[in-house]
Amino acid sequence: MTIQFYTWLHLAGIGLVLLATGGLAQGRDAGRKLLTIAHGVGLLLILVGGFGLLARYAIHWPWPSWVFVKIVIWLAFGASLGLLKRLPHLQTPIWWAAWVLFLIAAYLGVHHGLSATA
């Protein structure tokens, strides 16, 4: 597969996770199953796309620190589903945190991901 394929796979996963997080942060039961599925599929696409990009850019172990930060962000997005369900009073802060985590991950991917291959 090409770098472009893994990039689009990664971006598609990010879109699904952000849409699902936003929908779940609304706190409604309608559509919850679909959003939960979208969240999980999105996390899987992010993971496959991200590791595919690491392989295509030939970034091998030991990984640079930005890769570990992005993995922690991925884990935080994974935990957001449970947090939204168990702590409904924190839906708005979790929604804002998801946006901030996305911005951090995007910054790391754009500015540090490409510089590691040069």
C-alpha positions, 0 to 999 in steps of 0.5 A: 500500500502507498503512503497516500492510502495509509494517510487517507485511512488514518484521516478517515479514522480520525473523522469517524472518532471525532464525529462519534465523540461529538455525537456521544457527547450530546448525551442522547440514547438515539443513535448511540449504538451506531456512534459506538460502532463508528468510534471503534471502527475509527480507532481501528482505522487510525491504528492501522493507518498510523502504523502503516505510515510508520512502516512506509516512512521507515520509522523503526524501533526505537520510535521517536517520542512523538510516536509515543505521544500519539499512541497515548492520545489514541488511548485517550480517545479510546477511553473517551467512550467510557468516560462519556458514558460513566461521567455524563456531567463531564460531556462538554469538557470531554468534547473540548478535550477531544478537540485539543487532543486532535490539534496536538496529534495533528501538530505532531503528525505534520511537524514532527512526523515528516522531520523524522524521515529527513 
